[in-house]
Amino acid sequence: MALDPVGLNALLAPEPIDSVAHVIQTALTPVFMLSGVASLLTLFNTRLARVSDHVEEVAHRLDGQTDDPEERAKLERHQRRLRRRVFALDSAIMLGGVGGASTCGAALALFVGSLHNSQTVAWLIFLFGGALFCTVGALSSFLVDTLLAWHGLKRDGALPKPMALIKATR
């Protein structure tokens, strides 16, 4: 056994570096996940605001006593599809919020586990797994909204122009 008065062997040992890198990687994973979930929530809320504006426009047109029965039927189909889109986006926002909360819980479990040096593996798996599950659910709900929007455009085309706009261009 060789003497190491300076502690050079301990400084060059790969285990501490690997364990420090692992700790940093483990601590940053929830932060990146939370950032991604926050971006998705912003996207979902913006999309919901646009769909809500469309719902109001269609309701206003239907209240305006549309004379053409074909246009009225098209507006009613559009209104039903918009309601399904609102439900899909509400689901995406709810699941995204739960995913974000679960990610925060996973970060808290990491913090508490490092303070008390306790077994937090089960909590981490539950919370971070829940965050991933909710994020996948939120993205699936957003996909439903996107498919409803594409289906509506393919089937019925764009929303008809308001009569006031048509009269103004004449």
MOSUL-V244979 format. One line per field, one symbol per residue. burial: I if it has 24 or more other C-alpha atoms within 12 Angstrom, else O. Layout:
burial: ???
This chain:
burial: OOOOOOOOOOOOOOOOOOOOOOOOOOIOOIIOIIOIIIOIIOOIIOIIOOIIOIIOOIOOIIOOOOOOOOIOOIIIIIIOIIIIIIIIIIIIIIIIIIIIIIIIIIIOIIOOOOOOOOOOOOIIOOIIIIIIIIIIIIIOIIOIIIOIIOOIOOOOOOIIOOOOOOOOOO
